[in-house]
Amino acid sequence: MQLALVIAISVHILAATFWAGSTFALARMAGKGGEQILVPQLVAAVFAIGAGAYLWHTLHRGSFGTPEQLLAAGAVAAIVALAIQAVAIGGALRRLRRLGSDDTSARSRIAAAQRGAAFLLAIAAVTMAAARYA
């Protein structure tokens, strides 16, 4: 059991760090370079959320006190961030491929989606860190 927890925590932290870090960087760069990194971001998001769900099931099942409420708020923020990236950025990238790389509305949509996702992932990080001490 301990090895499984260590692996799950490691996967959760590493995947979430890549996901959030790349999202913060792309938000700062107005989404430039997002074409190449969207799929790795989404894969990391799925691993982070999947490992987080395993950790919840293993460590917090049957309880919904303040720490679990904070973790749940962070999980919801992360899931919404994933949805924004998959839907908004995925759609904008399809439009860029169809209309050409100089479509400014698609580029601004990518930048706005990355900024929104970055904000939500910051909320997720803060709530998950705070849950430890709640």
N, C-alpha and C positions, 0 to 999 in steps of 0.2 A: 504494500500500500504506500509506503513512504517513497519508493522509487517512482511510482506513478504520479504522486503529488509533485515531486521534484521536477519530473518531466513536464507535467501540465503547467506548473508555474513558469518554468523556463520558456516553454512554447508561448504561453500567454504574454509574458513580458517582452520577449524578442519580437514576436509578430506585432504586438501593439506598438512597440517602439518604432519599428520600421513604418507601420501604417501612419501613425501620428506624425512622425518626423518628416516623412515624405509629403504628407498633407500640409504641414506647416510650411515647408520649403516651397511647395507649389503655390500655396496661398500668397506667400511673400513675393513670388516671381510672377504673379498674375496668371498662373496656370501654364506658363511656357514649359514645355517638356512633358506635359501631362499625357501626351499621346503614347509615349513609350512606357510609362510607369503605371497606367491605370490597372492593367491586369495584375501585375505584382501587388499593387495596393489592395485590390479586391481579394486576392488569395490570402494575403496577410490578415485582412479583416476577418475572413472566414475562420482562419486558424485562431486568431485572438478571441473571437466570439465563441467558437467551439470549445476552446480550452477554458474560457471563463465559465461557460455553462457546466462543464465537467467539474470545475472547482466549486461552483455554487452547489451542485448536486452533492458533492463529497463533503464539503465543509459547512454548508449553511442550510441543509435540508431540514425542514420542519421548524424553522425559526424565521421570524420577520420583525426583529427588533430594529433599533436605529442603525446598526451597521449594515444589516440586510437592506433596509430602505435606501441607504446611501448607495450601496452596490447596485441595487435595482435601478436607481435614477441614472447612475453611470452607464449601466448596460443599455438602458433605453436610449440615452444620448448616443452611444456608440452605434447602435442598430440604426438609428435615424441617420447618422453620418454615413453609414454604409449605403443606405437607401438613396441618399442624396447623390453620393458619388456614382453609384451604379446607374441610376436613372438620368440625372441631369448631365453628368459628364459623359456617360455612355452615349446619350442622345446627341450631345453636342459634337462628339468625336465622329459619329456616323454622319452628321451634317457636314463636318469639315471634309471628310473623305468624299462625300457626294458633290459638294459645291467648290471645293478647293480650299487651300490652307490660308487664304486671305479673308475669310469670312469673320468680320469683327464681332458680329453678334454671338457667334458660337464661341469665340475666344473669351468674350466677356462673361458668357454663361459658365464656361469652365472655371474662370477665375472666381466668380461669385460662389459657385458650388464648392470649390476648394476652401474658400474663406468660411463658408457656413459649416462645412465638415470640420475644419480646424477648430472653430469655436466649440462645436459639440464634443470633439475629442478632448479639448482642454477641460470641459466640464466633466467628462468621463474620468480623466486622470485625477482631477481634484477630488471628486466624490469617492473614487476608489482608494485614494491615499487617506482621505479623512475617515473612511469606514474603519480603518485599522484602529483608530483612536477614539471612536464614538462609543 
